[in-house]
């Protein structure tokens, strides 16, 4: 699996530096990538990984430094800075953590967009479809090609991004959190596909927060901290403790789920049907009970009804039939304000579009659900000093790193946005918590912090519904595990990882 040290360098980043106002995102980063190598790029949220890749791909213009890519003859040719087209022409492909898709086009059109002349799309549709079908067959990644991207789930959009990159004959491929929404079997299929491509000469930069897959999949590991490269190591010589020390300066402790007796029911779903816009966003005759002092994990491949379940538990959708009970009272009114008043806290799947208002300040986002409180507003006028005091305390308690409480929330990294949402949710001590993909895209330290908060809430008597496509997270945190497939929910008969993975793919429980 290891790459020969004599393999030619196909990508060289030299002295790359990028500032955003007063924030130094990258500070003189040097990085080489060799032909046929899989390089894992690691670091905490806000360490500068995505910024570095965006400079490589031309989305950001570096303040200093240079990117050079080998041509067909092996000569390193500097890339025109800030020019994505130049990166594509040089054979650089990128699967972005945050999607870059045209919502008004189909999945197929997005996959081939930019790689085929637009005027050929209609005439060559059969040929294009055949080629994409073959890529899906080889990689094990499936999406409904004729569906508009706007109608796809988050997980399906991620798969479109991966297929979009695989469709091009790239020589350097950047994968930014590509397995966040895949089953274990699908992730293994993707790894096998990329490894085969690497053996044929593809060079891969692989960004992930899942250390087991990093250790299993990569040849070499490079670590960023606070925008600087802290070191490199061959994967064969690495372990999780050594990686954690480079990432955070100390080892990170894994949260333990201590045994605890469940309390009274805090959520009851009784024979609930919910008809969504399509089959992927519907629920069929589900009955679920969640108790106090309990974390119930919901495992499944994205697009199998998780969005409908999350909407139901947030008050964003009402069931077509069946009953919903929260803390012993039947729910008659379905809207977010009513659910918040009942003590339901929500960690949404899409932190950027559903979790915060990007143009509002960090402090304002922290009190969005408290505007009726006299501590926050009086006679319709916001109490600025009280809001600022609350924000300062939350920022310190949850380690929200950014320009400050008055800065727009959109300036925060994904991980710090998640910390902001956690501070808002847990600040209310909710009795029922919907945690929808709570650690997606988070580094090991931030993910452990989320796990700690969920376990603390469980210990205080909250019931937690944990929806996640990360099966390791489900197995680590959940007291009971449910599997959702095609809008139907069944309880897993065991904690066997392979068995649950097959159930996620639609195989009936044995």
C-alpha positions in Angstrom: 0.0 0.0 0.0 2.9 2.4 0.7 4.1 4.6 -2.1 7.7 4.4 -3.3 9.8 7.5 -2.0 11.2 7.6 -5.6 7.8 8.2 -7.1 7.7 11.5 -8.9 6.1 14.5 -7.2 2.9 15.5 -9.0 1.9 18.3 -6.8 3.9 20.8 -4.8 2.6 23.6 -2.5 5.2 26.0 -1.4 4.8 28.7 1.3 1.0 29.0 0.9 -0.4 31.7 3.1 -3.9 33.1 3.4 -5.5 35.7 5.7 -9.2 36.5 6.2 -9.1 39.9 7.9 -7.3 39.3 11.2 -7.5 35.5 11.0 -4.4 33.7 9.6 -5.9 30.6 8.0 -2.7 29.3 6.5 0.8 30.2 7.4 3.6 29.3 4.9 2.4 25.7 4.3 4.7 23.4 2.2 3.3 20.1 1.0 4.3 17.6 -1.7 2.2 14.8 -3.2 3.7 11.9 -5.1 2.3 9.8 -8.0 0.1 7.0 -6.7 0.1 8.3 -3.1 -2.9 8.7 -0.8 -2.0 11.5 1.6 -4.3 12.1 4.6 -4.6 15.8 5.6 -5.7 16.2 9.2 -6.3 19.0 11.7 -8.9 20.4 14.0 -11.8 22.5 12.6 -10.4 25.8 11.7 -6.8 24.4 11.3 -6.8 25.5 7.6 -7.3 22.2 5.7 -10.2 23.4 3.5 -8.6 26.8 2.9 -5.4 25.1 1.8 -7.4 22.9 -0.7 -9.4 25.9 -1.9 -6.1 27.6 -2.8 -4.9 24.4 -4.6 -8.2 24.3 -6.6 -8.2 28.0 -7.4 -11.2 29.0 -5.3 -9.1 31.2 -3.1 -6.2 33.5 -4.2 -3.2 33.0 -1.9 -1.6 36.0 -0.2 1.8 34.3 -0.7 3.1 31.0 -2.0 2.8 28.9 -5.1 1.0 25.7 -6.3 2.7 23.6 -9.0 1.3 20.5 -10.8 3.2 18.1 -12.9 2.4 18.0 -16.6 2.3 14.9 -18.7 6.1 14.9 -19.1 6.5 15.2 -15.3 7.6 18.8 -15.2 6.2 20.9 -12.3 4.3 23.8 -13.8 3.0 26.6 -11.6 -0.7 27.0 -11.6 -2.3 30.4 -12.3 -3.5 31.4 -8.8 -7.2 31.8 -8.2 -8.2 30.0 -11.4 -10.3 26.8 -11.0 -10.3 26.3 -14.7 -6.5 26.1 -14.7 -6.6 23.5 -11.9 -9.1 21.4 -13.8 -7.1 21.6 -17.0 -4.0 20.5 -15.0 -5.8 17.4 -13.9 -6.9 18.4 -10.3 -10.3 17.3 -9.1 -11.9 18.1 -5.8 -14.8 16.6 -3.9 -15.9 19.5 -1.7 -17.1 19.2 1.9 -19.8 21.8 1.1 -21.5 21.1 -2.2 -20.9 22.9 -5.4 -23.9 21.7 -7.4 -26.5 23.3 -9.6 -29.8 22.7 -7.8 -31.9 23.2 -10.9 -30.1 20.5 -12.9 -30.4 16.7 -12.6 -27.8 14.6 -10.9 -26.6 13.3 -14.3 -26.2 16.9 -15.7 -24.2 17.9 -12.6 -21.9 14.9 -13.0 -21.0 15.7 -16.6 -21.3 19.5 -16.3 -18.0 21.1 -17.4 -16.6 17.9 -18.7 -18.8 17.8 -21.8 -19.8 20.5 -24.3 -23.3 21.7 -23.2 -24.6 21.5 -26.8 -23.9 17.8 -26.8 -25.9 16.9 -23.7 -29.1 16.1 -25.4 -27.5 14.2 -28.4 -25.1 12.2 -26.2 -27.4 11.5 -23.3 -27.4 7.7 -23.8 -23.6 7.6 -24.0 -23.2 9.8 -21.0 -25.7 7.8 -19.0 -24.0 4.6 -19.9 -20.6 5.9 -18.7 -22.0 7.2 -15.4 -23.9 4.0 -14.8 -20.6 2.1 -15.2 -18.9 4.5 -12.7 -21.7 3.9 -10.2 -21.4 0.1 -10.7 -17.6 0.2 -10.1 -17.7 2.5 -7.1 -20.9 1.2 -5.4 -22.2 4.8 -5.3 -25.8 5.1 -6.4 -28.0 8.2 -7.0 -31.2 8.7 -9.0 -29.6 10.3 -12.1 -32.8 11.8 -13.5 -33.7 13.6 -10.3 -33.1 17.3 -9.7 -30.3 18.0 -7.2 -32.7 20.3 -5.3 -34.8 17.1 -4.6 -31.9 15.0 -3.4 -31.0 14.5 0.3 -27.7 15.7 1.7 -26.2 12.3 1.4 -27.2 11.9 -2.2 -25.7 15.2 -3.0 -22.5 14.1 -1.5 -22.5 11.1 -3.8 -23.1 13.3 -6.8 -20.0 15.3 -5.8 -17.9 12.1 -5.6 -19.2 10.8 -9.0 -18.6 14.2 -10.5 -14.9 13.9 -9.6 -14.6 10.3 -10.7 -16.2 11.2 -14.1 -13.1 13.3 -15.0 -9.7 11.8 -15.9 -8.0 13.5 -12.9 -4.4 12.9 -11.9 -4.7 14.6 -8.5 -8.0 14.1 -6.5 -8.9 15.9 -3.3 -11.5 14.1 -1.2 -12.9 16.4 1.6 -14.8 14.2 4.0 -16.1 11.8 1.3 -17.5 9.0 3.5 -19.5 11.1 6.0 -22.8 9.8 4.5 -21.8 6.3 3.4 -22.5 2.9 4.9 -19.4 0.9 5.9 -19.9 -1.3 2.8 -20.2 1.8 0.6 -17.1 3.4 2.2 -15.1 0.2 1.7 -16.2 0.2 -2.0 -15.1 3.8 -2.4 -11.8 3.1 -0.8 -11.2 0.1 -3.1 -12.1 2.2 -6.2 -9.8 5.0 -5.2 -7.0 2.6 -4.2 -7.3 0.9 -7.6 -7.0 4.4 -9.3 -4.0 5.2 -7.1 -2.3 2.0 -8.2 -2.7 3.2 -11.7 -1.0 6.5 -10.8 -3.8 8.7 -9.3 -2.5 10.9 -6.4 -5.0 11.5 -3.7 -5.3 14.0 -0.8 -7.8 12.7 1.6 -9.3 14.9 4.4 -11.2 13.0 7.1 -11.9 13.2 10.8 -12.4 9.4 11.0 -9.0 8.2 12.2 -9.6 4.5 11.7 -10.2 5.0 8.0 -7.3 7.4 7.8 -5.0 4.7 9.3 -6.5 2.0 7.0 -6.6 4.0 3.8 -3.7 6.4 3.6 0.0 6.1 2.8 1.2 9.2 4.6 -0.3 11.7 7.1 0.2 15.5 7.3 -1.2 17.5 10.2 -2.2 21.2 10.3 -2.7 23.1 13.5 -3.7 26.8 13.6 -2.8 27.1 9.9 0.7 25.7 10.1 1.9 22.3 9.1 2.9 20.6 12.4 4.5 17.5 10.9 4.2 14.4 8.6 4.5 10.7 9.2 4.2 7.5 7.2 0.9 5.9 8.1 2.6 2.6 8.9 4.3 4.4 11.8 1.2 6.3 13.1 -1.4 5.6 15.6 -4.4 7.6 17.0 -2.5 8.9 20.0 0.4 10.2 17.9 -2.0 11.9 15.5 -4.0 13.5 18.3 -0.8 14.9 19.8 0.1 16.6 16.5 -3.5 17.8 16.0 -4.1 19.2 19.4 -0.9 19.1 21.3 -2.3 16.4 23.6 -4.0 13.1 23.4 -7.8 13.2 23.2 -9.8 11.0 25.5 -12.7 8.9 24.2 -16.0 9.5 25.9 -17.3 6.5 27.8 -21.1 5.6 27.8 -21.6 4.4 31.4 -24.6 2.1 32.1 -27.6 4.0 33.3 -31.2 2.8 33.9 -33.7 4.5 31.4 -36.4 6.6 32.9 -40.0 7.4 31.9 -40.8 7.8 28.2 -40.0 11.3 26.8 -41.0 10.5 23.2 -43.6 8.2 21.8 -44.4 7.8 18.1 -47.4 5.6 17.6 -48.1 4.2 14.1 -46.9 7.4 12.5 -47.3 7.9 8.7 -45.8 11.0 7.1 -46.1 11.5 3.3 -43.3 13.7 2.1 -42.6 15.1 -1.4 -41.2 11.7 -2.4 -40.6 8.2 -1.0 -37.2 9.2 0.3 -38.8 11.8 2.6 -41.7 9.8 4.0 -42.3 7.6 7.0 -44.5 4.4 7.1 -46.2 3.1 10.2 -43.4 3.8 12.6 -43.6 3.3 16.4 -40.7 4.4 18.5 -40.3 5.1 22.2 -37.4 7.1 23.7 -36.9 7.2 27.5 -35.2 9.7 29.7 -31.5 8.9 30.4 -31.3 7.2 27.0 -29.6 7.8 23.6 -31.4 6.0 20.8 -29.4 5.9 17.6 -31.0 5.9 14.2 -28.7 4.3 11.6 -29.3 4.5 7.9 -28.1 5.5 4.5 -29.0 9.1 3.8 -32.3 9.5 1.9 -34.3 6.7 3.6 -36.6 8.9 5.7 -34.2 10.6 8.1 -35.3 14.0 6.9 -38.9 13.2 7.5 -38.1 11.9 11.0 -36.1 15.1 11.8 -38.8 17.3 10.5 -41.4 15.5 12.6 -39.4 15.8 15.8 -38.6 19.5 15.1 -42.3 20.5 14.5 -41.6 21.3 10.9 -44.0 18.5 9.6 -47.2 17.0 11.0 -48.0 13.3 10.6 -50.7 12.3 8.2 -51.9 9.7 10.8 -50.7 8.3 14.1 -49.8 10.0 17.3 -46.8 11.9 18.7 -46.4 12.2 22.5 -43.7 14.4 24.1 -43.1 14.0 27.8 -46.4 12.3 28.4 -48.5 14.8 26.5 -50.0 14.3 23.0 -48.8 16.8 20.5 -51.6 18.6 18.7 -49.8 21.6 17.2 -46.8 21.1 15.0 -44.5 24.1 14.7 -40.9 24.8 15.9 -42.0 27.2 18.6 -44.4 24.7 20.2 -41.7 22.0 20.2 -39.1 24.4 21.8 -41.7 25.3 24.4 -42.1 21.5 25.2 -38.4 21.2 25.9 -37.3 19.8 22.6 -33.8 20.9 21.4 -32.7 20.5 17.8 -29.2 20.1 16.3 -30.0 20.2 12.6 -28.3 18.3 9.8 -27.4 21.4 7.7 -25.7 23.8 10.1 -25.2 26.5 7.5 -28.8 26.8 6.2 -30.9 25.4 9.1 -28.8 26.0 12.2 -27.8 29.7 12.0 -28.6 32.9 10.2 -25.2 33.6 8.6 -25.7 37.4 8.3 -26.6 37.8 12.0 -23.9 38.0 14.6 -22.7 35.1 16.8 -24.4 36.7 19.8 -27.7 37.1 18.0 -27.7 33.5 16.8 -27.3 32.4 20.4 -30.6 34.0 21.5 -32.7 33.2 18.4 -34.9 30.8 20.4 -35.1 33.2 23.4 -36.5 36.4 21.9 -39.6 36.1 24.1 -37.5 35.9 27.3 -37.4 39.1 29.4 -33.6 38.4 29.8 -33.1 38.9 26.1 -35.8 41.5 25.1 -38.1 43.9 26.9 -41.0 45.7 25.2 -39.7 44.4 21.9 -36.2 45.9 22.3 -33.2 43.6 22.5 -31.1 44.0 25.6 -27.6 44.3 24.0 -25.6 44.1 27.2 -27.3 40.9 28.4 -27.0 39.3 25.0 -23.3 40.1 24.9 -22.8 38.7 28.4 -24.5 35.5 27.5 -22.5 35.2 24.3 -19.2 35.7 26.0 -20.0 33.0 28.5 -21.2 30.5 25.8 -18.1 31.3 23.6 -15.8 30.5 26.5 -17.7 27.4 27.6 -18.0 25.9 24.2 -14.6 27.2 22.8 -16.3 28.9 19.8 -13.3 30.3 17.8 -13.8 33.2 15.5 -13.5 37.0 15.2 -15.8 37.6 18.2 -19.5 37.7 19.3 -20.4 40.7 17.1 -19.0 39.1 13.9 -21.4 37.5 11.4 -21.9 33.8 12.0 -21.0 33.0 8.4 -17.4 33.8 9.2 -17.1 30.8 11.5 -15.7 27.5 10.3 -18.1 24.5 10.1 -16.9 23.1 13.4 -17.3 26.4 15.2 -20.8 26.9 13.8 -21.6 23.5 15.3 -20.2 24.6 18.7 -22.4 27.7 18.4 -25.5 25.5 17.8 -24.6 23.2 20.7 -24.3 26.2 23.0 -27.8 27.4 22.0 -29.4 24.0 22.3 -27.8 22.8 25.6 -28.2 26.2 27.2 -31.9 25.4 27.6 -31.4 22.0 29.3 -33.9 20.3 26.9 -35.8 17.2 27.9 -35.7 15.7 24.4 -32.8 16.3 22.0 -32.8 15.7 18.3 -29.1 15.3 17.2 -29.1 15.1 13.4 -25.6 14.3 12.1 -24.1 16.2 15.1 -20.4 15.4 14.4 -20.4 15.5 10.5 -17.3 17.3 9.4 -15.9 17.8 12.9 -12.4 17.0 14.0 -11.6 14.4 16.7 -11.5 17.0 19.5 -14.8 18.7 18.5 -16.5 15.3 17.9 -15.5 14.2 21.4 -16.9 17.5 22.8 -20.2 16.8 21.1 -20.3 13.3 22.5 -19.5 14.5 26.0 -22.4 17.0 25.8 -24.8 14.4 24.6 -23.8 12.0 27.3 -24.0 14.7 30.0 -27.5 15.5 28.8 -28.4 11.8 29.0 -27.0 11.7 32.5 -29.2 14.7 33.5 -32.3 12.9 32.3 -32.7 13.9 28.7 -33.8 11.5 26.0 -31.7 11.8 22.8 -32.5 10.8 19.3 -29.2 10.5 17.4 -29.6 10.3 13.6 -26.3 9.5 12.0 -24.8 7.8 9.0 -21.6 7.3 11.0 -22.1 3.8 12.3 -19.1 4.0 14.6 -20.7 7.1 16.3 -24.0 5.2 16.6 -22.3 2.2 18.2 -20.3 4.3 20.6 -23.0 6.5 21.9 -26.3 4.7 21.6 -28.1 2.7 24.3 -30.4 1.2 21.7 -30.0 1.2 17.9 -32.8 1.6 15.3 -32.3 1.1 11.6 -34.2 3.2 9.1 -34.7 2.0 5.5 -37.2 3.2 2.9 -39.1 5.1 5.6 -39.5 2.2 7.9 -37.8 1.7 11.3 -36.8 -1.6 13.0 -34.7 -2.2 16.1 -31.3 -3.8 15.4 -31.3 -7.3 17.0 -27.6 -6.9 17.9 -24.7 -4.4 17.9 -22.9 -6.3 15.2 -21.4 -3.7 12.8 -21.6 -5.7 9.7 -25.2 -6.9 10.4 -26.4 -3.3 11.0 -24.6 -2.2 7.8 -26.5 -4.8 5.8 -29.8 -3.7 7.4 -29.0 -0.1 6.4 -28.7 -1.4 2.8 -32.1 -3.0 3.0 -31.4 -6.5 4.0 -33.9 -7.8 6.6 -32.7 -8.5 10.1 -31.9 -12.2 10.8 
